[in-house]
Amino acid sequence: MSWWDKVETYWKVAALTDELTISSINNVREPSWELVNGNCLEILDKLFKERGEFVDLIFCDPPYFLSNGGITCQNGKMVKVDKGDWDKSEGPKLNHEFNTEWLKRCQKILKPNGTIMVSGTFHVIYSIGFAMQELDMKILNNITWQKPNPPPNLACRYFTHSTETVIWASKNQKSKHTFNYNLMKEINGGKQMKDVWTMTAPGKKEKEYGKHPTQKPIDLLLRLIVAASNEGDLVLDAFNGSGTTGVACIETKRNYIGIELDKEYIKLSKKRFKSKESEMKSRLF
């Protein structure tokens, strides 16, 4: 039984305890999703002006600022690290200013007890953490995603890079954040869930409609979302990419807003969302 099967079993047992029927749990409520094409700073400003504090959970995988002529190993071949203009560094000062600005806007749209999760490699995550502290967010956890089969280190002058970090923080020091402790313990074999998670990178199935250079595995997003939000909550991703956060929201019956600058990734995301919706409906028959 996979960990996700354990989650679904847990929900059914909990539902029966609350005198609900399994059939009512299996009825797929159509989670709403919205994709917005444009600059995340401008769109976040607009959302705050129109809706105020309205988001329960934010997940973001922002630019790592890695596309500066370096090399890496991909499918056994040496390739340049060139993810796109959006990933090019403007220097540590400007990079940090950008991180502070989008985080500030995300903080504004969070509900008083809302939280934000931000993933990144060491190239950007320390700037993220420092900006969170500057904005008086409360850092709750530092989650490490460990990759069991990372690309080799071609320079042979460093340890092989095999992890990424997810910082989880609440809107401010007074926020009373959501954490589904019992669920996390249940899917971890009755033991407290630790903050180091070993998961493989996205496989071919997750890239059947196209791919994104920094795409995260669906299992990572599923676990983060069910840990820190509840069914019916609203989740936002300011850097939608290929839409993995949205796919996880549809699977877990959360509502979703994704912001994305590239129209091609908007198209890719729509294909993934519609495919997931069809899959969810097919489970009823």
N, C-alpha and C positions, 0 to 999 in steps of 0.2 A: 504493500500500500504506500503510495507516494505521500509526501507531507500535505499536498493539496487535497488528496482524498480524505486525509485525517481531518482537515479543516471542514470539509463538507459534512462528514460524519458528525463532527462536534456540533455543527449548527443544527442538524436534524435532531440530535439528542436533546440539545438545549431547547429546541422548539417544542418537543414533546413534554418536557418538564414544565413549559409555560402553557400546556394544554392546547397547543396548536397542532395541526395535522401535518404529516409529511407532505401531503399533496399541496398544501398551501405554501410550504417552503419551496416546492419545486416549480410553482407557478412563476414564470419569468416576468418580473416587473421590468418594463422597458426603461433602463437607465437613460437619462438624457445626456447627450454629448454635443459639444459645440467646438468647432475649430475656427480660430480667428487668424487670418493672415496679416502679418505686419510686424513692426518693431515692438518688442515686448515692453519697452519703457513707455512708449506712447499708449499702448493698449492697456497696460496696468493703470496708468493715470486715468484713462477713460472709464475703466471698470470701477475704480474707486469713486469717481465723481458720480457715476450712475447708480451704484449699488452699495457703496460704503463697505463695512466689514461683513463679508458674506461667505467667505471660504473656510471650510473646516480643516483641510489639509492641503499643503502644497508640496509637490515633489519637483525638483529641478536638477537637470544635468547640464550645467552651463558650459560654455567654451573652456577648454583646458589651456588654450594659448600654446599649443604644441607645434603648429604648422609653420616651422621656421627653418626648413631645409634639412632636418634630421632624417635618419633612416630607421627602419624597423623591419621585422621579419613577418611576412604574411603568406600563408600557405606554402611555407618553405622557401620563399623568395625574398630577396632584399628589395624593399620598396621605400620611396620617400614618404615622410610624414607630411601629407598635404591634404588635410580634411576639407579645406575651403577657406575663403577669405575671412569668414566669421571666426575662425580658430587661430588667426595670426595675432601674435603678441604686439602690443603697442608699448611695451615696457612695463615693469612692475608697478609703477605709480599709476599709470592710466588704467592698467588692468584692475587694480584694486578699486579705483574710483568707479569703474563700471560695475564691479561686484557689489559695491556699497549701494549704488543707485538702484539696481534691480532688486536687491534684498530689501531696501527701504520701502519700495513700492509693494513688494510681496507682504511685508509686515503690516502695511496699512490695510490691505484687503482681508487679512485673516480675522476671523471672529475672535473675541477676547480670549477664548480658550483654545484657539487654533494652533497648529504646529506646522513646521516646515522641515523637509528633508532635502538635503543637497548632497549630490554625489560628485566625486572628483578624484583625480590622482594628486600626488604630492605637488604637482606643478601649480595647482590652483587652490587646493583645499585649505591651506593655511591662511590664505587671504580671505576665504569664505568665513572661516572660524573667527578671525580677528574682526571682520566686518560685523558679524553677528554680535560679538561682545561690545563693539562700539555702539550698536543700535540697542543695547540693553536687552537682547534676547537671552533666554535661559537655555544653555546647552544641556540637553538631556542625555544624549548618548553619542558615542563615536563608534559606528558600526563598520566592521571591516569585511569587505567582500573579497574572499580568497579564491583565485582562479587556479584550479588543479593542473591545467595544461597551458601556461602562458607562453607567449613567443619568447624564444631565447634571446639573451643579451648579446648582440653582435659585437659590441665593443670589447667585451670580456674584461671590462675595467670596473664593473659594478655588480652588485647582487642582482639577480633576475627580478624584474618588476612583476610581481604576481598579485598585487592587491589594489583595490580602490576603496576609498573611504566614503561613508555616508554620515554626515553630521545631522543629528535630529535636534531641533530647538523649538521652544515655545515662543509665542508672540512677545511675551515679556516675563519678568520675574514673578508676577502674580497669577499667571495663567494656570488653570487647572486642566492639564492636558489629558487626552484620551489615551489609554494604553490597555489593550485587551490581554492582560496578564495571563488569565486562566486559559485562553485559547492558545497562546504561545507556549505555555507549559504543557498543555495537552498534546500538541503536535510535536513536542520535543521529548516524548516518551515519559511525561510526568516529572520532568526536571526543568528547572528555570532555564529559559532561553538565554544563551550567552551572546556576546556581541561580535563574534567571528563566525561568518557564514561561508561555507564552501559551496560554490555553485559554478557550473560550467558557463562559458560564454554562449550567446544565442546560437542555436543550431539552424540547419537549413529550413526547417519548418517555419521558424519565426521570421525568415527572410524570403518567403515564397512570393511575396508581392513586391519585393525590393528591399534594400537595406540602407542603413545609416552608419557612418564610420564610427560612431560612439554608442551604438545601440546596446541597451542593457537587456539581460535575460528576463523573460516574463516572470520566472519564479522569484527573482529578486523584488520586482515591483509588487507581485501578489502578496508576498510576506510583509513588506513594508506597509502596504495599504491596509491589510486586515489587522495589523498590529496597532495602527494609530488612528483608525477611523471606524465608523459604523455604517451599516447598510443604509443607503439613502443620503449619506453625507455628500458634500460637494468637494471634489478634488481638482486642483488646478496645476498645470505644468506650463511654465513660462517659456520652455524650450522644448516644444513637443517632439521635434525630430520625426522618427518613424511611427510615433504614436503608441509605444509600448505601455505608457502610463494609462492611456485611454483604454487599451485592450484589457488591462488588468481591472480597470474600473467597471467595464461592462461585465466581466466575469464575476466580480464581487458585488455587483448591484450598487455601485456608487455612481453619482453624476459627475460629469467631467467637462472641463474647459481646457483646451490646448491652444497655446499661442505659438505660431511658427512663421518665420520670415520667408522660408523657401516654399513656393507654391507646389513644387514637385513633391515635397514631403507631406504637404496637405493632401494631395491626391493619394499618395501611398497610405496615409493614415486612414482615409475614408474607406479604402479597400479593406484594410485590416479590421476596421470597426464593423463594417457590414458583414464580413465573413464571420466574425465572432458572434454577432447578433444571430446570424443564421444557425450557427453551431449551438447556441444557447436554446433556440427554439426547437431544434431537432431533438434535443434531449428529452423533450416532453412526450415524444411519440416512439 
